[in-house]
């Protein structure tokens, strides 16, 4: 029996897909359940909604430790120009890489499952900062029931592998399958690639996570990139591949530049009329965003009363007046007029 979902449900579902904050996602799930047509064709979807509401409620309450809810939170609020998750099987050098890139002093030991909860840190690239979140290893021996919701705020992921480890391919396959069970699909498409066409994109609960496959110990494996390509063929992954070393630093600068480009980050600088250019961190939006999107980051009151902007640097003609819907380019300097 067809679901015949109504416009109210579709609107709530669209809002749910865009939401990144757990409480917002929970509110939209409740609205989806409230407005969904109640008939046999939606029985399965209603049950799925109820399950996800229950799970998200439990996660928002916080994990239990010793009978009380005192353990660290499982959601990291996004900061910086983008949030990138670090995923992978146990003992792949994930935490060591996170520490090298962010200075987080994340626990990195020779035994598996050192990382128990999300560990955020900031990775400086160009003149912006990317938030890297080290997450627990993905393994059947140590299931992480909250992993899907922790990834909802991520703009992409570094899937870390150690191609020198025996059983690397099997561990990678297991991790991919476990993520798929939680409706997390590793995808090759990044924001710079545009919106891909997927047959099952109508499923509101499947997260398509832009992924790059990263060999973390290129100083140990001389042909790490070639090994990664072979691993892709064995596992069925079709993602970009990179190789780095947290010990020697090989590939780390290239990794930062790659992420900056593939995340389609656009830096916009501002100045007050008659004043100098703000020499602090730029405002960051995404390719295709507009003057109004920048104004919202500056202040919501400025966005609400914005009349026009003047381009005083970057693309376009010096002093060119542009409207609220003008698409900004990387390096633009805007003078906002309300």
N, C-alpha and C positions, 0 to 999 in steps of 0.2 A: 504494500500500500504506500503510495507516495506521501512524502511529509507535508507538501504544500505549505511551506513556511511563509509566514506573513511578513509584511514590511517592517513591523515593529521588532520582530525577532531578528531580521536581517540587519537592522540598524544596531541592535544590541550586540550582535555577533561581530559586526565590523568594529565597534568600539572596543570589544574584548580583544580582538586581534591586534589592535594598535596599543593597548594598555601595556605598560611595563611594570608598574608598581603592583605588588601583590594585592593590596586592599582594593585598588581600582579594578583589578581583574576579578576579584571576588564579587564586587558590586555588580559588574557586568554579567557575570555568570548567574547571579540571582535574578537579574532582570531578564536574561534569556529564558530562564526557567519560568518566570512569571508570565511572559507574553507568548511562549510557545503554544501553538495549537495543541489541544489535548485530544488525541485520537490514536488509534493503533499504529498509524504510520510514524508517529514520533515517540513511541514507547521506549525504543532503544536509546534515542537521543536524550529523552528525559532522564533515564537511568544514568546515562553517562554524565549528564549535568549534575545530578545529585551526588554522584561519586566524587566528582572534581570539586564541588563545593565543600564536601566533607573533608577531603584531603587538604584543600587550601586553608580551610578553617583551622585544621590541626597544625599546619605549618606556621600560620600566622601566630598561633598561640605559643609557638616555640618548642624546640625539642626538649624532652625530659632528661634529667640527669639526677640520679639518686632520688627519684620520686617527685622532684620539683622541676619546674620549667626554668632552669638556670643556665642551660648550655648556650653557646653563642648562636646568633641568628643564622639562618640559612639563605638569606637574601641580602645582596649587596646593592645599595642604591647607586645608580650610575653617576659617575663624575667624569670630568674631563671631556675630551672630544669624542670619545667612543669607549664602550666597554667590550673587552675581548676576554673570553674564558680560556683557561688552559685545561685541556682534557687529555686523558690517555690511560693506558693500563698501568698497573703498579710498577714502581722502580724504573721509570723511563727518564729520570732527570728533570721532571716537570718542575719540582719545587726549586731545584738548583738554578734552573733557567729563570724562574720567577724572581729569585733573589738577585741574580746577576743583572736583570733588566730593571728592577724596581728598588733594590736595596732593602727589601722587606724583611730580610733575615728569616725567611720562611724555613721551617724545619725541613732539612734534607738529610735523610739517613740512608744507610745501606739496606735497611729492612723496609718492607712494603707497608702501605696504609699509614704513613706518618701524618699526612694531611687528613684531618677529620672534618673540618668545616671550611667555608669559603675564606680565602685570604686575599684581600685586595692590596694593590700597590699601584703606583703611578710610574709610567714609562714615558720619558720625555723624547719626543720626536719632532724635529724641526723646532717650531716655537709653540707647540701644543703638547698636551699630556694625554696619553691613552691609559685608561684604567685596565690593568690586567688582573684577573681574578683566578687564583690558583684553587682548583676544586679537588675533592677526594678522587682517588683513582677509581676507574670503572672496572669492576671485576665481580664475577658471581660469588666470590668468597667474601665480599664486603659490599652488599647492596646498599645503594644510597637512594632511599625512596623519594627524597625531595629534589633530586637532581634536575628534573624537568622544569620545575618552577624556579629553581635557582638560575636556569639558563634563559628564562623568558626576557630578561633585561639585556642579554648579550647581543652585540652587533655582529659578532663573529667568534670563531674559536681557532686556537692553535691546538691541533690534535698531535700530541707529543708521542713519539715512538723511539725506542732504542733498537735499531736494526742489528746491533751486535749481540743482543740477547737471544739465546735459544728459545724457540716458541713464540717469537715476536708476532708472526702472522696469526697464529691461533689466538693469542691474547687480544690482538687488534680486532679480529672477527668477533670474539666474545663481547668486547666492549661496544662495538657497533650494534650488535644484536640487542644488548641490554638497553642501550639508548633508544633503539627502535621500539622496544617494548613499552618504553615511557613516551612514545610518540615524538622522539627527537631524531630527526633525519639530518645526517651530515651532507651538506650540499656544496657543490663547487662554485656556485654563483655568489659573487660579492656585490655590494651596492654599485660599484663602478661598472658592473656588467649589465645593469638594467634588470628589469623584472622578468624572471623566466616564466615559461608557460608550463604549468604542471597539471596533470589530469586530476589529481586528488587534492588540489589546493582548497577545495570547498570544505574540507575537514577543518573546523576551527581549532582543533586541539593538537594538530600536528605542527611542530616547530621545525621549520627548515633553517638550519643553522649554517651560515657561510663558514667554510672550513678550509684551512690549509694544513697539509700533512708536513710535520716538522721532525727531522732527525735531530735529536738533542745532543749527540756526541760525535760530531763530525771529526773531532780530533782523534777519536778511537778508531772510527771506520773511515778509511781513506776514500772510499767511493760511496759515501752515504747517500748522495742524491740518486745514484744508479740503483742502490738497494731500495730506496723509497719507491722508485718507479716499479720495480719488481714486486714490492709489497702491494702497491696499488692494484696490480694485475691479479695477485693472489686473493685479495680481499674484495675486489669489485668496486673499490673506491675510485672516484674520478675527480679528485681534487688537485689543486695546485700543490707543488712540493718544494720544500726548502730544507736546507741543512745548516745547523748552527752548532756552536760549542759554547757552553756556559763557562768552561775552563779557560780556553784560549781567547774567547771573544769573537771567533770567526763567524761571520754571517749575521752578527747582531745588528750592525748598522743597516745592512741590506734588508733585514727583517722589518726594522722600523719604517724604512722608506716604502717597503712593499705594502705594509698595513696602511700607511698614510694614503697611498694612492688608491688601493683597492677599497678602502672604506669611503672613498669619494668625499673626503673632508675638504671643506672650503673655509678658509680663514678670512674674516672680515674685520677690519680695524675701523674705529670710529673717532670722530672729533666733534667737539662742540663748535657751533658757529662762532668764528672769530678767535677760536682757541687752537692750541697745538694738537697734533695727532696723539691719541692715547697710546703711550709706548708700553703699556702692559700687555698681558696675554690677549690675543685676538678672540673675538667671538667666533665660535665654530658652528657651522651649519653643514648641510649636505648638498651635493651637486643637484641643481634644480630648484633649490630654495630661493626665497625672495627677500626683498628689502623688509617686508613686513615680518618675516620669520626672524630676521636679525633684530628688529625693533622689539619683538616680544622678549628676546633674551636680555636686551638692555633694561627694559622696564615695561610692565604691562600698561601703565598709564601712557607712556610714550607711544606704544603700539596702538592704543585705543584712539589717540588724538593725532596720529601721524598723517600729515598732508602729503609730503613728498620727501625725497632725499636728494642730496647733491653728491655726485661722484667727484671726489677731490684727489683721487689716486687710484691706480690699478687699471681696470679695463675701461673702455669708453673714452670720451673726450673729457679733458680736465674741466671741472666745473659743470659738467652735464647734469641737468635736472632729470630725475627718474621717478617713476611712480611707485606705489606700494607693491605692485606685482612684478616689478623689474627683477629678473633673475640675476643674482650676484655671482661674481667669479672670485676665484682664489686670489687674495691679495688686494681686493677692493678696499678703498678707504671711503667711508660714508659719513656725510654730515646730515643728521636727521633733523627734519623740521616738522614741528607739531603745530 
